[in-house]
Amino acid sequence: MTQSKVYYIVRAVMGLSFNMMFTAAALYRIDIAKLEVYQLILIGTALEIAIFIFEVPTGIVADLKSRRLSIIIGLFIIGLGILIEPLTPFFMVIFLSQVIWGLGYTFMSGALDSWISDETDPIRLEHIIISGAQFYKIMSVLGIVLAAVIGMFDIRIALYTSSALFMMLGIFSMIFMKEKNFHPSSHSFSFFKRYFQQLSQGFSHIKNHTILRIMFIIFIFYGIYSEGIDRTYELHVLDNLGFRQIWDIPAIWTLSIINAFVALLGYVILHLVKNHLKESHYIYLWASSLTFMMVLGVLMFAYIPYAYLALFGFLFFSISREGTYPLLNTILLKSTPSKIKATVLSAFGQLDAIGQLLSGGLMVALSIWFGIQGMYTVTGLLLLVPASLFLYIKKKQ
């Protein structure tokens, strides 16, 4: 089995498992755990705390020891974290589960794309990364549907199933994932000295690279904008827009239909981006255009008084975002030498986490003072910064 196929399978099963978990967990937290808006945002903050603490250390370990090993460890820890959440609806248990699977995610985040970038032809990297995102999206639909079907009996079973899938994916990766082109550090001095040397090389490269310095700012703003809408859109759709009454079907089906539309339309936008991305400098034009589209979508979601048009705004926002994130990783990978790829990707993952940690308190305050509409307005304004910076990078090319 080729390693690109292994990458596609890993991304596909992650799409299935994560979206089964996300769909089920959203309703579990609202209807079973009865969490308030501020608690929903704090749950997201717990995840970002774990990413902030562990992202760079796990990325450095992946660069120094083994990306394959880092991926396998991450898959098992994510499965463990998801397993814990449905055991009891207590807020602190849910909080702890986010910290655990957040730790697992940091083992995966920088290592997976760094691994495939070394194990495949660099000329095909953009195609493979975006194709992997497409597999993720199309399998997301199956995960959402399974969450809805299983949720009709017991929403917790969907969470247990998601946990089991991650564990099985860990076993699959142990068997089929190879690592032929990665060479761990051969220095004889201690691991901790190599750790800090790797950390220094990673941050020095970011400091001295013009594009990465600008991407530093972009990732901060991408982190700050996201926490409020990511943790509250289900509540806004079900209760504020009134879709519990409009569709008169179980809430798990309402969320599943919406998330399935996001996944399917996300697949389409990724297909369009992949087919029209002919030269590297178009990456920045696409990223800027999609980010401006996100601004428009979130403002429609917040302010249009008609439920279906507001929901269309959310879909417009979501599919625009789906097209953006693979481009971000491609920009980072093309701007970084192989030996520090996981370190640099993890450093940017930590920047995103820092932004989301800052966002948690900010969005809680905004939701209390100005309500969800005010919080979503600030979300849109924050996105104008990265949208403009992508255009600035393009002009410098």
Protein Blocks (a to p, Z undefined) as FASTA:
>chain_A
ZZklmmmmmmmmmmmmmmmmmmmmmmmmmmmnopafklmmmmmmmmmmmmmmmmmmmmmm
mmmmomklmmmmmmmmmmmmmmmmmmpccfklmmmmmmmmmmmmmmmmmmmmmmmmmmpc
fklmmmmmmmmmmmmmmmmmmmmmmmmmmmmmommlmmmmmmmmmmmmmmmmmmmmccfk
bccdfbfbdfklmmmmmmmmmmmmmmmpmklmmmmmmmmmmmmmmmmmmmmmmmmmmmmn
opmmmnopafklmmmmmmmmmmmmmmmmmmmmmmmmmbfklmmmmmmmmmmmmmmmmmmm
mmmmbfklmmmmmmmmmmmmmmmmmmmmmmmmmmpcfklmmmmmmmmmmmmmmmmmmmmm
mmmmmmmmnojmlmmmmmmmmmmmmmmmmmmmmmmZZ
